[in-house]
Amino acid sequence: MSPVRMSRIEKVVRIALAYKDTFNRRDIEGMLKLMSDDCEFETAEAPGGVKIRGKQKIEQYWRDFMSRRLQIHMVGEEVNGLGMRCILRWRLAWKDTDDNERFIRGVDIFEVEKGLICKQYSYTKAIF
């Protein structure tokens, strides 16, 4: 693999990991800075996800999501760069009302153009 191609793959992986880190800090503005203005986001909600387009709508989605899940934390379990795409396998953990540890596993597929996330598709193994 050429050094230029490897550099592009590394950049996409770094963007996905930065997104995970901003999510864990609950830094919605930071998450939005990593996205293109017309970013497409498909949520992990059953049965087939909800498609959201544009930073303003995505921002509102994350604000609502975070307000309902105060203790949530994402652990990156595996990350793979594939050209201008990246696959991040993750584990979301939180405590329920009885202080029991709960978690689900899932995958996000990111597409990056011009250094920004232009598409994000989220999938989970469970409904939450």
ZIFENBEL-V674783 format. One record per run of one state. SS is the DSSP state (alpha for helix, beta for strand, coil for the rest). FROM is the first residue (numbers start at 1). LEN is the number of residues. If there is no record, write none. Layout:
ss=SS from=FROM len=LEN
ss=SS from=FROM len=LEN
This chain:
ss=coil from=1 len=2
ss=alpha from=3 len=22
ss=coil from=25 len=3
ss=alpha from=28 len=6
ss=coil from=34 len=1
ss=beta from=35 len=8
ss=coil from=43 len=8
ss=beta from=51 len=3
ss=coil from=54 len=1
ss=alpha from=55 len=14
ss=coil from=69 len=4
ss=beta from=73 len=10
ss=coil from=83 len=2
ss=beta from=85 len=11
ss=coil from=96 len=5
ss=beta from=101 len=13
ss=coil from=114 len=2
ss=beta from=116 len=9
ss=coil from=125 len=4
